[in-house]
């Protein structure tokens, strides 16, 4: 039996299931299998430039749609992360040295894909003195040199205990600075044990202090056992840091070894979250089961600029 409670599908028989047995996905979570000619062309460009994409590494459900539009989120600094978050499908271990050719390879791919807007993310690199901040800056500068009209969005790690790292990245002038909170603070110990919630809030606040004109963005997953009031409090925390754009998407466990999905949030509750977030003052909110940080990022950036202009008109 499945019941609907507070906008979420809950399975009362859960108590009798093995801990990591995965819930059946509801009908509203459907994605088209990849395979179009443009998808394969994008895949080839990624391969030719020896690039890693979060689309593949994180098992993003939107890869078919995005790659068929020649949209790909580049993941720099290798494919091995120094953290072990319970939700993430990226491998954990000892990372390889940074590739000095990567900034140019990324810029070359951006040019070949003809991107008007690009999203650059990375694994956590706690092994590096600056957490990879200078490498982020080099990638940004390489793209600017190759395709100066391309707008750049970065999705960074938290640079925990890396003094001065954030300043290096902000000085490189990305158009959007994104750092995801991922979940509510009560879930950090199990979901994001290597991170600190209020450090991440302070990181986003500091970006605005360094450059008030830079757009800031953050996102969370739902379905990890959070309560609605915790999500609403998180919205307030982000607005206290003057964050412009918030994304909310359904958590989908990559495997039975990862944190289980504890509930599937309904489309109506996502709409409710979006409505509340807009009333709290975000310039833009994207909330749906398949929302991901970089999904429709180019269109979202255009909306962000328009919203800022309208607010200051």
C-alpha positions in Angstrom: 0.0 0.0 0.0 1.2 3.5 -0.8 -0.3 6.6 0.9 0.0 10.3 0.1 1.0 12.4 3.2 2.1 16.0 3.2 2.6 15.9 -0.6 5.0 12.9 -0.5 4.6 9.3 -1.4 5.3 7.3 1.8 5.5 3.5 2.1 4.2 2.3 5.4 5.7 -1.1 4.8 9.2 0.5 4.9 9.8 -0.7 8.4 9.7 -4.3 7.1 12.0 -3.7 4.2 15.8 -4.1 4.2 17.4 -0.8 5.0 18.7 -0.1 1.5 15.9 -1.5 -0.6 15.0 1.2 -3.1 11.5 2.6 -3.4 9.7 2.2 -6.7 9.9 5.4 -8.7 6.6 7.1 -9.3 5.1 7.8 -12.7 6.2 11.4 -12.8 9.9 10.5 -12.9 10.4 9.6 -16.5 13.4 10.4 -18.7 14.1 9.7 -22.3 16.9 7.3 -23.0 19.9 9.0 -24.7 21.0 8.2 -28.2 20.2 11.0 -30.7 22.9 12.0 -33.3 23.6 15.2 -31.5 23.9 13.3 -28.2 26.6 11.2 -29.8 28.3 14.2 -31.3 28.5 15.8 -27.9 29.8 12.6 -26.4 32.6 12.5 -29.0 33.6 16.1 -28.3 33.9 15.2 -24.6 36.0 12.1 -25.4 38.2 13.9 -27.9 39.1 16.6 -25.3 39.7 14.0 -22.5 37.0 15.7 -20.4 35.1 14.4 -17.4 31.4 15.5 -17.1 29.2 15.4 -14.0 26.5 14.3 -16.4 28.1 10.9 -16.6 29.9 10.7 -13.3 26.8 11.6 -11.2 24.4 9.6 -13.4 22.3 12.7 -14.2 18.8 11.7 -15.4 18.8 14.7 -17.8 21.8 13.7 -19.8 19.8 12.6 -22.8 18.0 15.9 -23.0 21.1 18.1 -22.3 23.6 16.3 -24.6 21.0 16.3 -27.4 21.2 20.1 -27.1 25.0 20.1 -26.9 24.8 21.1 -23.2 27.3 19.4 -20.9 28.6 20.2 -17.4 32.3 19.9 -17.3 33.8 18.3 -14.1 37.4 19.4 -13.7 40.3 18.2 -11.5 39.8 14.6 -12.2 37.1 12.0 -11.4 38.2 11.0 -7.9 36.8 12.9 -4.9 38.5 13.3 -1.5 35.1 13.2 0.2 32.5 10.4 0.5 29.1 11.9 0.5 26.3 9.4 1.0 24.3 10.6 -2.0 27.0 11.0 -4.6 28.0 8.6 -7.4 31.5 10.0 -7.9 34.4 7.7 -6.9 36.2 8.4 -3.6 39.9 7.9 -3.1 43.4 9.4 -3.8 43.1 11.9 -6.7 45.5 12.1 -9.6 47.6 15.2 -10.1 46.0 18.1 -11.9 46.2 18.1 -15.7 47.9 21.3 -16.8 46.2 21.0 -20.2 42.7 20.8 -18.8 41.9 24.5 -18.9 42.7 24.6 -22.6 40.9 21.4 -23.3 37.7 22.7 -21.5 37.9 25.9 -23.5 38.3 24.0 -26.7 35.3 21.9 -26.0 33.2 25.0 -25.1 34.1 26.5 -28.5 33.4 23.3 -30.4 30.0 22.9 -28.7 29.2 26.5 -29.4 28.1 27.1 -25.9 26.6 30.5 -25.0 26.6 29.4 -21.3 28.8 26.8 -19.7 28.7 25.2 -16.2 32.0 24.1 -14.7 32.0 21.9 -11.5 34.6 19.8 -9.8 35.3 17.0 -7.3 36.4 18.0 -3.8 40.2 18.3 -3.7 41.0 18.6 0.0 44.5 17.3 -0.9 45.4 20.6 -2.6 46.6 23.6 -0.6 44.0 25.8 -2.2 41.3 23.1 -2.8 41.7 23.7 -6.6 40.8 27.4 -6.5 43.6 28.5 -8.9 42.7 25.6 -11.3 39.1 26.9 -11.4 40.5 30.4 -12.2 42.7 29.0 -15.0 39.7 27.3 -16.6 37.6 30.5 -16.4 40.4 32.5 -17.9 40.9 30.0 -20.7 37.3 30.1 -21.7 37.2 33.9 -21.6 40.2 33.9 -23.9 38.7 31.4 -26.4 35.1 32.4 -26.4 34.7 35.8 -24.6 30.9 35.9 -25.2 30.3 32.7 -23.3 28.8 33.2 -19.8 30.4 31.0 -17.2 28.7 29.4 -14.2 30.8 27.5 -11.6 29.6 24.9 -9.1 32.3 24.8 -6.5 33.2 22.7 -3.5 33.2 24.4 -0.1 37.0 25.1 0.1 36.8 24.1 3.8 39.9 25.3 5.7 41.4 26.7 2.5 42.1 30.3 3.4 42.1 32.7 0.5 40.8 30.1 -2.0 37.4 31.7 -2.5 39.0 35.1 -3.2 41.0 33.5 -6.1 37.9 32.1 -7.7 35.8 35.2 -7.3 38.6 37.4 -8.7 38.4 35.3 -12.0 34.9 36.8 -12.5 32.5 33.9 -13.2 29.0 35.1 -14.1 27.3 32.8 -11.6 28.8 31.3 -8.4 27.0 28.2 -7.4 27.6 26.2 -4.2 25.1 23.6 -3.3 23.9 23.0 0.3 22.6 19.6 -0.9 20.4 19.0 2.2 19.1 20.5 5.4 21.5 20.8 8.4 20.0 17.9 10.4 21.0 15.5 7.6 24.6 16.6 7.2 26.1 14.0 9.5 24.7 11.1 7.4 24.4 12.7 3.9 27.3 15.2 3.7 29.6 14.3 6.7 32.8 16.0 5.4 31.0 19.4 5.0 29.7 22.0 7.5 26.3 23.6 6.8 27.0 27.1 8.2 30.4 27.2 6.5 28.6 26.7 3.2 26.1 29.5 4.0 29.0 31.8 4.9 30.8 30.9 1.7 27.9 32.1 -0.4 27.6 35.2 1.8 31.3 36.0 1.3 30.9 35.8 -2.5 28.4 38.7 -2.3 30.7 40.7 0.0 33.6 40.3 -2.5 31.5 41.0 -5.6 28.0 42.3 -5.0 27.3 42.1 -8.8 27.9 38.4 -9.1 24.9 36.1 -9.2 24.9 33.4 -6.5 23.1 30.1 -6.5 22.5 27.1 -4.3 20.5 23.9 -4.5 19.2 21.0 -2.4 17.8 17.5 -2.9 14.6 16.4 -1.2 13.5 12.9 -0.3 16.4 12.3 2.1 14.1 12.4 5.2 14.0 16.2 5.6 10.9 17.9 7.0 9.1 20.7 5.2 9.8 23.3 7.9 13.5 22.5 7.6 13.4 23.3 3.9 11.7 26.6 4.6 14.3 27.5 7.2 17.1 26.6 4.8 15.5 29.1 2.3 15.7 31.8 4.9 19.3 30.9 5.6 20.1 31.3 1.9 18.3 34.6 1.7 20.2 35.9 4.7 23.3 35.3 2.6 21.6 37.2 -0.3 21.6 34.1 -2.6 19.8 34.9 -5.9 18.8 31.5 -7.2 17.7 28.3 -5.6 17.2 24.9 -7.1 15.2 22.0 -5.5 15.2 18.5 -7.0 14.3 15.0 -6.1 17.1 12.8 -4.7 17.5 9.6 -6.7 19.8 7.1 -5.1 22.6 5.9 -7.5 22.6 2.4 -6.0 21.6 0.4 -3.0 25.0 1.3 -1.4 24.0 5.0 -1.3 21.7 6.8 1.1 18.2 5.4 0.4 15.4 7.5 -1.0 13.0 8.0 1.9 10.2 9.7 0.1 9.2 10.9 -3.4 8.1 14.5 -3.3 5.1 15.1 -5.5 5.0 17.7 -8.3 2.5 19.7 -6.3 4.8 20.0 -3.4 7.6 21.1 -5.6 5.3 23.9 -6.9 4.5 24.9 -3.3 8.2 25.1 -2.5 8.8 27.3 -5.6 6.0 29.6 -4.6 7.2 30.0 -1.0 10.8 30.6 -2.2 9.7 33.3 -4.6 7.9 35.1 -1.8 11.1 34.9 0.3 12.9 37.0 -2.3 14.8 34.7 -4.6 15.3 36.2 -8.1 14.7 32.8 -9.6 13.6 29.4 -8.3 13.6 26.0 -10.1 11.8 23.2 -8.3 10.7 20.0 -9.8 11.4 16.3 -9.5 14.1 16.4 -12.3 15.6 19.8 -11.4 19.4 19.7 -11.2 21.8 22.5 -10.6 22.9 22.8 -14.2 19.7 21.8 -16.0 18.6 24.6 -18.3 21.4 26.7 -16.8 21.7 29.0 -19.9 18.0 29.8 -20.0 18.0 30.3 -16.2 20.9 32.8 -16.5 18.9 34.8 -19.0 16.0 34.9 -16.6 18.3 35.9 -13.7 19.6 38.9 -15.6 16.1 39.9 -16.6 14.8 39.5 -13.0 17.6 41.7 -11.7 16.9 44.4 -14.3 13.2 44.3 -13.5 13.8 44.6 -9.7 16.1 47.6 -10.2 14.0 49.3 -12.9 
